[in-house]
Amino acid sequence: MRFPLHLPAVAIVSTCAMLIASPNESPLSAQTRMSAPRFALRVPTAPTVANGETGAFLVYELHLTNFVAQQWTVQKVEVLSGTPNPRVLQTLEERELGSAIVRPGTTIPADQRRVFAGGAWGVVMMWVSIDRSAPPASLSHRVTFALDATAGAAARELQGGETAVRREMVTIGPPLRGGPWRAAGFTNTSPHRRGMFGYGGDATINARFAIDYAMLGEDDRAFTGERTRNENWHGYGQEVLAVADGRVAAIQDGVADNTFSGPSGPPDLDAIRGNHIILEIGQRLYATYAHLKPGSLRVAMGQRVTRGQVIGLVGNTGNSGAPHLHFQLSEAQDVSSDGVPYAHASFDVVGRCQQTGPTLADLTCAHVPREMHRGEIPLNWMLVRFHER
């Protein structure tokens, strides 16, 4: 069962937000209230508990909007567990906070993103570690503002951005066979995570939990020989599997494989997936497989599929620079829907990689004895092997 996309517990807090004096100040005077920050603090999509090898975490967004002409600088964002005994779960400050804030539609550099001019809007990309055995039922947020960014500036606090925490995460089978597959893109700073397109009239992140899978060879490289031939990539043509029983909700074929002639410009959101299959695997739950090989799709629109069934082959179509599988779950089949977390019943970790240069070919991987992981989502740069079921 999935919760609705927008929960009643999500609160919009603006001029009625709770104003808190900083510890060194006296109770608020009328003059102080007049100069208080008036921001909306909003969590539009309630987070769902996700599990990784390092523990449980919540991935979501806190939207900040300045409702007055006065400029304020965000100094700190604290995440608090809900009542009856709220406690601080995470604190973001200074440089870490600046890199977590995105300002869609602007070119504001990271070191200036904490400064909100009148009417400004920004989004704090949250990735909060929590106790897997006792996740909070809800969250709220305490944001500290100052009138300028200088040291010792008088601080004001707002508390709001309340949201429920979802706990019912889906468990699925593998999208691929064997491996090793390099899992890329699931971090708090990746283009997947920050792909907020404002597409369809809402500020959603469709690829919030998306992973790009590329198969590596014995030399930890994704291809052998001339890299500009799709056929030389180890993952090209590998079988793609249904992760659950379901129905084909969307399908596209006939897009030619990309060549390696150079960048083609900004992605066209209507063609970003290339050849693809989207399976409806539950209520408001869709699995997307993108960049598939032309002519390889083995299902038809509306067809029922079973977990483990081969539905297509890995290719290099759409917004793709090399053969790989883009896989994700979301609450609807269109790109304006929100991405949701999931767990695999099991997979093996056989190594971990680091990117040492500007391209995905610049990798250094450390292999480890096979480690079985259950009920988790692969994290960035893991080398994984999938079990058949």
C-alpha positions as CSV (number, residue, x, y, z in Angstrom):
1,M,0.0,0.0,0.0
2,R,1.2,3.5,-0.8
3,F,0.3,6.7,1.0
4,P,-1.2,9.6,-1.1
5,L,1.2,11.9,-2.7
6,H,0.3,14.9,-0.6
7,L,-0.5,14.2,3.1
8,P,-2.6,16.5,5.3
9,A,0.3,16.5,7.8
10,V,2.4,18.6,5.4
11,A,2.1,22.1,6.8
12,I,2.7,25.5,5.1
13,V,4.2,27.9,7.5
14,S,4.6,31.6,6.6
15,T,3.7,34.7,8.5
16,C,2.1,32.5,11.2
17,A,5.3,30.5,11.8
18,M,6.5,30.2,15.3
19,L,9.1,32.9,15.9
20,I,11.8,32.0,18.5
21,A,14.3,34.4,20.0
22,S,17.9,33.2,19.9
23,P,19.4,32.0,23.3
24,N,21.2,35.3,24.1
25,E,18.2,37.6,23.4
26,S,15.4,38.9,25.7
27,P,11.8,38.1,24.9
28,L,10.7,39.6,21.5
29,S,9.8,43.2,21.5
30,A,7.4,44.8,19.0
31,Q,10.4,46.2,17.0
32,T,12.0,42.7,16.9
33,R,8.7,41.2,15.6
34,M,8.6,43.8,12.8
35,S,12.0,42.7,11.7
36,A,11.4,39.0,12.0
37,P,11.8,36.8,9.0
38,R,8.5,35.8,7.3
39,F,9.2,32.6,5.4
40,A,7.1,29.7,4.2
41,L,8.7,26.4,5.3
42,R,7.1,23.6,3.4
43,V,7.8,19.9,2.8
44,P,5.6,19.2,-0.3
45,T,6.3,15.4,-0.4
46,A,6.4,13.5,2.8
47,P,9.5,11.3,3.1
48,T,9.5,7.5,3.2
49,V,12.0,5.5,5.3
50,A,14.7,4.0,3.1
51,N,17.4,1.5,4.0
52,G,21.0,1.4,2.9
53,E,24.1,-0.4,4.1
54,T,24.9,2.5,6.5
55,G,21.5,2.5,8.1
56,A,18.1,4.1,7.5
57,F,17.6,7.6,6.0
58,L,15.0,10.0,4.8
59,V,15.4,11.8,1.4
60,Y,13.1,14.8,0.8
61,E,13.0,18.5,0.2
62,L,12.4,21.6,2.4
63,H,11.1,24.6,0.4
64,L,11.9,28.1,1.7
65,T,10.2,31.2,0.4
66,N,10.8,34.8,1.6
67,F,7.5,36.7,1.8
68,V,8.9,40.1,2.4
69,A,11.3,42.5,0.6
70,Q,13.9,42.3,3.4
71,Q,16.9,40.1,2.6
72,W,17.7,37.3,5.0
73,T,20.6,34.9,5.2
74,V,19.9,31.3,6.3
75,Q,22.5,30.3,9.0
76,K,21.3,26.9,10.1
77,V,18.7,24.3,9.3
78,E,17.8,21.7,12.0
79,V,15.6,18.7,11.6
80,L,13.6,17.7,14.7
81,S,11.8,14.5,15.4
82,G,8.1,14.9,16.1
83,T,6.3,15.1,19.5
84,P,6.1,14.1,22.3
85,N,9.8,14.3,22.8
86,P,11.3,16.2,19.9
87,R,15.1,15.9,19.4
88,V,17.5,17.2,16.8
89,L,18.2,14.6,14.1
90,Q,20.4,16.7,11.8
91,T,22.0,20.1,11.7
92,L,23.2,21.9,8.5
93,E,25.3,25.0,8.7
94,E,27.6,27.2,6.6
95,R,29.3,25.4,3.7
96,E,27.4,22.2,4.1
97,L,24.1,24.1,4.1
98,G,25.1,26.1,1.1
99,S,25.8,23.0,-1.0
100,A,22.5,21.5,0.1
101,I,20.5,24.5,-1.1
102,V,19.4,24.7,-4.7
103,R,17.9,27.8,-6.3
104,P,16.0,26.6,-9.4
105,G,15.9,29.0,-12.3
106,T,19.0,30.9,-11.1
107,T,22.8,30.8,-11.5
108,I,23.5,31.7,-7.9
109,P,26.8,30.1,-6.8
110,A,26.8,27.7,-3.9
111,D,28.5,30.1,-1.5
112,Q,25.6,32.7,-2.0
113,R,22.6,30.3,-2.0
114,R,22.0,30.9,1.7
115,V,21.1,34.6,0.9
116,F,17.4,35.1,0.2
117,A,16.4,38.4,-1.2
118,G,12.8,39.6,-1.1
119,G,10.5,37.1,-2.7
120,A,13.3,34.5,-3.2
121,W,12.6,30.8,-3.2
122,G,15.0,27.9,-2.6
123,V,15.0,24.2,-1.8
124,V,17.1,22.4,0.8
125,M,17.9,18.9,-0.3
126,M,17.6,16.8,2.8
127,W,19.3,13.4,3.5
128,V,18.7,12.6,7.1
129,S,20.1,9.6,8.9
130,I,17.6,8.0,11.3
131,D,17.4,5.0,13.6
132,R,16.2,2.0,11.5
133,S,14.6,0.3,14.5
134,A,12.7,3.4,15.6
135,P,12.1,5.9,12.8
136,P,10.3,9.1,13.8
137,A,6.5,9.3,13.0
138,S,6.9,13.0,11.9
139,L,9.5,15.8,11.4
140,S,9.6,19.5,11.9
141,H,12.3,22.0,11.0
142,R,13.9,24.9,12.8
143,V,15.6,27.5,10.5
144,T,17.9,30.2,11.8
145,F,18.1,33.5,9.9
146,A,20.2,36.6,10.1
147,L,19.7,40.0,8.5
148,D,23.2,39.7,7.0
149,A,26.0,37.1,6.8
150,T,28.5,38.8,9.1
151,A,29.7,37.0,12.2
152,G,27.7,37.9,15.3
153,A,24.6,39.1,13.4
154,A,21.4,39.0,15.4
155,A,19.7,35.7,14.7
156,R,16.0,34.8,14.4
157,E,14.5,31.4,14.3
158,L,11.4,30.0,12.6
159,Q,10.0,26.5,13.3
160,G,7.7,24.8,10.9
161,G,7.8,22.5,7.8
162,E,6.0,19.7,9.6
163,T,5.5,16.5,7.8
164,A,4.5,12.9,8.5
165,V,7.0,10.1,7.8
166,R,5.9,7.2,5.7
167,R,7.1,3.7,6.6
168,E,5.6,1.4,4.1
169,M,8.3,0.9,1.5
170,V,8.0,-1.6,-1.3
171,T,10.4,-4.5,-1.7
172,I,11.2,-5.6,-5.3
173,G,13.3,-8.1,-7.3
174,P,16.3,-7.3,-9.4
175,P,16.1,-5.2,-12.6
176,L,19.1,-7.0,-14.1
177,R,20.9,-10.4,-13.9
178,G,24.3,-11.1,-12.4
179,G,27.0,-8.4,-12.5
180,P,29.0,-6.7,-11.4
181,W,26.9,-3.7,-12.0
182,R,28.1,-0.3,-11.0
183,A,25.3,1.6,-9.3
184,A,25.7,5.3,-10.0
185,G,23.7,8.4,-9.2
186,F,22.0,7.9,-5.9
187,T,23.6,10.7,-3.8
188,N,22.3,13.9,-2.4
189,T,24.2,15.9,-5.0
190,S,23.6,13.9,-8.1
191,P,21.7,15.2,-11.2
192,H,19.1,12.5,-10.5
193,R,18.5,13.8,-7.0
194,R,18.4,17.4,-8.0
195,G,16.4,17.0,-11.2
196,M,13.6,19.3,-10.3
197,F,12.1,20.2,-13.7
198,G,8.9,22.0,-12.7
199,Y,7.3,19.9,-15.3
200,G,3.5,19.5,-15.4
201,G,2.8,22.4,-13.1
202,D,4.5,21.1,-9.9
203,A,8.0,21.1,-8.4
204,T,8.6,17.3,-8.3
205,I,11.7,15.2,-8.5
206,N,10.9,12.1,-10.6
207,A,14.4,10.6,-10.4
208,R,14.9,11.2,-6.6
209,F,15.9,7.5,-6.1
210,A,17.0,6.7,-9.6
211,I,20.1,4.5,-10.2
212,D,22.1,4.1,-13.4
213,Y,23.5,0.6,-13.8
214,A,26.6,-0.1,-16.0
215,M,28.2,-3.5,-16.1
216,L,32.0,-3.6,-15.5
217,G,34.5,-6.1,-16.8
218,E,37.4,-7.8,-14.9
219,D,39.5,-4.6,-15.4
220,D,36.7,-2.5,-13.8
221,R,36.0,-0.8,-17.0
222,A,32.6,-0.7,-18.6
223,F,33.9,-1.4,-22.1
224,T,36.6,-3.3,-24.0
225,G,38.3,-1.9,-27.0
226,E,37.0,1.2,-28.8
227,R,34.7,3.0,-26.5
228,T,32.7,4.6,-29.3
229,R,31.1,1.3,-30.3
230,N,28.0,0.5,-28.2
231,E,28.6,-3.2,-28.7
232,N,31.9,-2.9,-26.9
233,W,30.2,-2.0,-23.6
234,H,29.7,-5.0,-21.3
235,G,26.2,-4.0,-20.4
236,Y,25.0,-3.4,-23.9
237,G,22.3,-6.0,-24.8
238,Q,22.0,-7.5,-21.3
239,E,18.6,-8.7,-20.2
240,V,16.3,-6.3,-18.3
241,L,13.9,-7.9,-15.8
242,A,10.5,-7.1,-14.4
243,V,11.1,-6.3,-10.7
244,A,7.5,-7.3,-9.7
245,D,4.3,-8.6,-11.1
246,G,2.5,-5.9,-13.0
247,R,1.1,-4.3,-16.2
248,V,2.9,-2.4,-19.0
249,A,1.6,1.1,-18.5
250,A,3.8,2.9,-21.1
251,I,6.2,1.8,-23.8
252,Q,8.3,3.3,-26.5
253,D,10.6,1.7,-29.1
254,G,12.1,2.8,-32.4
255,V,14.6,5.4,-31.0
256,A,18.1,4.8,-32.5
257,D,21.1,4.1,-30.2
258,N,23.2,7.2,-29.5
259,T,26.6,7.6,-31.0
260,F,29.6,9.1,-29.2
261,S,29.9,12.2,-31.4
262,G,29.6,14.6,-28.5
263,P,26.9,16.3,-26.3
264,S,23.6,17.0,-27.9
265,G,22.5,19.9,-25.7
266,P,20.0,20.2,-22.9
267,P,17.8,17.1,-22.5
268,D,14.4,17.1,-24.1
269,L,12.1,16.0,-21.3
270,D,9.7,14.4,-23.8
271,A,12.6,12.2,-25.2
272,I,14.8,11.9,-22.1
273,R,14.0,8.2,-21.5
274,G,14.7,7.0,-25.1
275,N,13.3,3.5,-25.6
276,H,11.6,2.7,-22.4
277,I,9.1,0.5,-20.5
278,I,7.1,1.6,-17.5
279,L,5.4,-1.0,-15.4
280,E,2.5,-0.4,-13.0
281,I,3.4,-2.7,-10.1
282,G,1.1,-1.3,-7.4
283,Q,-1.3,1.4,-6.4
284,R,0.5,4.7,-7.4
285,L,3.7,2.7,-8.0
286,Y,5.5,2.6,-11.3
287,A,8.8,1.1,-12.3
288,T,10.7,2.9,-15.1
289,Y,13.4,1.3,-17.3
290,A,15.0,3.8,-19.6
291,H,17.6,3.9,-22.5
292,L,16.7,0.4,-23.8
293,K,18.1,-1.1,-27.0
294,P,16.0,-0.4,-30.1
295,G,14.0,-3.4,-31.2
296,S,14.6,-5.3,-28.0
297,L,11.4,-4.7,-26.1
298,R,9.6,-8.0,-25.5
299,V,6.3,-6.7,-24.1
300,A,3.4,-4.8,-25.4
301,M,1.2,-2.0,-24.0
302,G,-1.2,-3.3,-21.4
303,Q,0.5,-6.7,-21.2
304,R,0.7,-8.4,-17.8
305,V,4.2,-9.4,-16.6
306,T,5.6,-11.5,-13.8
307,R,8.6,-10.8,-11.6
308,G,11.8,-12.0,-13.2
309,Q,10.4,-11.9,-16.7
310,V,12.7,-10.5,-19.5
311,I,11.1,-7.3,-20.8
312,G,13.9,-5.8,-22.9
313,L,17.7,-5.3,-23.3
314,V,20.1,-2.6,-22.1
315,G,20.8,0.1,-24.7
316,N,22.0,3.6,-25.2
317,T,19.0,5.8,-26.2
318,G,17.5,9.0,-25.0
319,N,19.5,11.2,-22.6
320,S,22.3,8.7,-22.3
321,G,26.1,9.1,-22.9
322,A,26.9,5.3,-22.9
323,P,25.0,2.0,-22.6
324,H,23.4,1.6,-19.2
325,L,20.1,1.0,-17.5
326,H,18.3,3.9,-15.8
327,F,15.9,2.4,-13.2
328,Q,13.6,4.1,-10.7
329,L,10.2,3.9,-9.0
330,S,7.8,6.8,-9.0
331,E,4.2,7.5,-8.0
332,A,3.0,7.9,-11.6
333,Q,4.3,7.2,-15.1
334,D,5.0,10.8,-16.2
335,V,8.1,12.8,-15.4
336,S,6.1,15.2,-13.3
337,S,5.5,12.6,-10.7
338,D,7.6,12.1,-7.5
339,G,10.2,9.4,-7.2
340,V,9.9,7.0,-4.3
341,P,12.3,4.7,-2.5
342,Y,12.4,0.9,-2.5
343,A,14.4,-2.1,-1.3
344,H,15.6,-5.1,-3.1
345,A,14.9,-8.5,-1.4
346,S,18.6,-9.2,-1.7
347,F,21.7,-8.4,-3.6
348,D,25.5,-8.9,-3.2
349,V,28.0,-6.1,-2.8
350,V,31.3,-7.2,-4.4
351,G,33.1,-3.8,-4.4
352,R,33.0,0.0,-4.1
353,C,34.3,2.5,-6.5
354,Q,35.4,6.1,-6.5
355,Q,35.4,8.5,-9.4
356,T,38.9,9.8,-9.9
357,G,38.4,12.0,-13.0
358,P,35.8,13.9,-15.0
359,T,34.1,10.9,-16.7
360,L,32.5,7.7,-15.6
361,A,35.4,5.8,-17.2
362,D,37.7,7.4,-14.5
363,L,37.0,4.9,-11.7
364,T,39.0,3.2,-9.1
365,C,37.3,0.2,-7.6
366,A,38.2,-1.8,-4.4
367,H,36.8,-5.3,-4.5
368,V,35.5,-7.0,-1.3
369,P,34.5,-10.5,-0.5
370,R,30.8,-11.0,-1.5
371,E,28.5,-9.4,1.1
372,M,24.8,-10.2,0.9
373,H,22.5,-7.3,1.6
374,R,18.8,-7.7,2.3
375,G,16.0,-5.1,2.3
376,E,18.2,-2.2,1.1
377,I,18.6,0.1,-1.9
378,P,22.1,0.1,-3.5
379,L,24.1,3.3,-2.7
380,N,26.3,5.3,-5.0
381,W,29.3,3.6,-6.6
382,M,28.6,0.2,-5.2
383,L,29.5,-2.8,-7.3
384,V,26.6,-5.2,-7.0
385,R,25.6,-8.7,-8.2
386,F,21.9,-9.5,-8.4
387,H,20.3,-12.7,-7.4
388,E,18.0,-14.4,-9.9
389,R,14.9,-13.9,-7.7
